Amino acid sequence: MRCLSRLFSICGRHMRRGARMLRRDERGMIAVEFALMIPIAVLILVGEFTLGEAISISRKVAITGRTLTDLVARRAIVSTSDLTTILNASTQIIAPFSTSNLTILLAEVSTDASGTKVDWSEPFNTTPLLKGSPFVLPTGMAQVGTSLIYAYVRYDYTPPFATRMIPAVPIRYTFYINPRVTSSVPRVN
């Protein structure tokens, strides 16, 4: 029993001396701090990349909507093939991002004494509005006897990292513009 207690006292002295030496030794402290900071730095880097990509897509969605409404508003009449060509041009504007997450609705709406109605619409990866169906304009935009070119552009952004944790974020813009050449832009087939 005495041997055992003596062994424990020797081991205890060595452990206390070892602990004092470790407390004074600061050589491994930088490695520990580095190991603690790496996950935080990686998280910041991934967040910065994801936010930058989302801002870039948001800008491209806005440019797409403005361009589409402007291209239609500059015409006196528009055909189905013209609208198809204009909508297909949006794939070049939104590039290098995929168009599978892109939906566009391009239409002309007109207001008369009975209200605002859809004159025509052309979809891209979505369903069209019904001709003659009622349409709600923002407050103050509906003026009797006027037509507007309407574009709704939506991109469902899925972050490249943590796709299971972060759902798709819809980035959307709505645009209205007056026809430039005539009072309306009728559609011909």
N, C-alpha and C positions, 0 to 999 in steps of 0.2 A: 504494500500500500504506500509505503514511504517512497519507493521508486517511482510510483505513478504520480504522486504529488510533486516530487522533484522534477519529473519530466514536464508536467504541466507548467511549473513555474519557469523553467528554462524556455519552453515554447512561448509562454506569455511574454517574457522579456524580449525575446527575438521579434515577436509580433509587434510589440509596442515600439521597439527601435525601428523596425521596418515601416511602421505607419508614420513615425516622425520623419523618416527619410523621404517617404512619398509625399508628405505634406510640403516639404521644402523643395522637392524636385518639380520644376515647372516645364520640363521638356515636352511632355505629351499633351500639355494644355492646348496648344494650337491645333493639334490633330483632332482633339475632342470638339473644339469650337467649330472647326471646319466641317466635321461630320454632322454637327447640329445645324449648321447654316445651309448645307447643300440642298436639303428638301425645300427650304423656304426660297432659295434662289431659283431653283427649277420651277417652282410654282409661280413665282413672279414672271419668269421668262415665258412660260406657257400662257399665262394670263395676258401678257403683253401681246404675244403673237395672235391669240384668239381675238382680242379686242381690236387689234389693227386690221385683221381680216374682216371682221364684222363692219368696221367703219368703211373699209374699201368697198364691200358689197353694198352697203347703204348708199354710198355715193354713186355706184354704178346703177342701182335701182332708180335713183332720182334722175340720173342722166337719161336712162332708158325711157322713162315716162315723159320727160320733157321733149325728147327727140321724137317720140312717136306722135304725140299730140301736135307738135309743130309740123311734122311732115304731112299729116292729114289736113291741118288747118291751111296750108299753103295751096291746096288744090281747089279747083272749082267743082269737080266731081271726083268720085273715087269708085273704082271697081273692086270686085272681090279679089282679082289677081293683084291689084295694087295693094290692098290690105294684107294679103298673104305675104307679098314681098316686103312690106314695111315691118310686119311682125317677125318675119324671118331675119330681118336686119338686127333685131334686138339681140339675137344670139351673138352677133359680133360685138355689140356694145357691152354685154354682160361678161364676155370672155375675159379671163380664162376660167371663170366659174361655170359650173354645170347649169344647163337650162332645164334639167329635170325637176329642180326645185323652184322654177320660175313660172308664175302664172300672170297673164296679162289679159285685161279686158279693155278693148278699144271700142268706143261708141260715139254716136252723136245723139244728143238729147235736145229737144226743143220745148219751149214753153208757150202755151197759148192761154186763152181765157179759162179753159177747163183744168189747166195744170201742166206739169212737166211730164213728157212721155219720151220713150226711147224710139228714135227714128230707125236706127240700125246698130248692130254691134258685131264685133269680130273677136273671137276668143283665141287664146294661146294657152294650152294646157289647162283649160277650164271650160265651163259651159257658157253659152252666149245669153245675153239678156233678150227677152222676148220683145219683138217689135210691137210698139203701141202700149207696152206695159208702163205703169206709173213709175216715175223716178223721183227720188227726193234729193233736191239740191241743198247745199248749205244755206243757212239763213242769209238773205239779202242778195243771193245770186240769181234767183228766178225773176226774170223780167219778161213780160208778155211780148211775143213776137221775136224772141231771140233764140239762137241755137248755140250750143256749146259742144266742143269736142272733148270727150271724157276719156281718161285713161286711168286704170287701176292696175298697179304693178305690185306684185308680192313675191318675195323670195324667202323661202323657209331655210334659214341658216342653221346648219348643224355644225357645231364646233368640232374640229378634227380630233381633239382630245376630250376624254371624259364624255363620250357620246351617250353612255348609259346613265350618267348622272345629270347631264344637262340636256333638256329636251330641245327640239328645234325651235329657234326663235324667229317669229315672222317679222320680216322687215318690209314695210309697205308704204306706198305713197299713192296719193290720188291727185290727178291733175285735171284742170279745166282750162280751156283756151277758146277764145272766139275765132271763128273762121276769118281768114284774112282777105280772101279774094271776093267771096260772095257772102250773103247773109247766112247761108247754110251750105253744107257739103253733101249733096245727095249721093246715094249709093246706086250704082248701075251694075248689072250683072253681065 
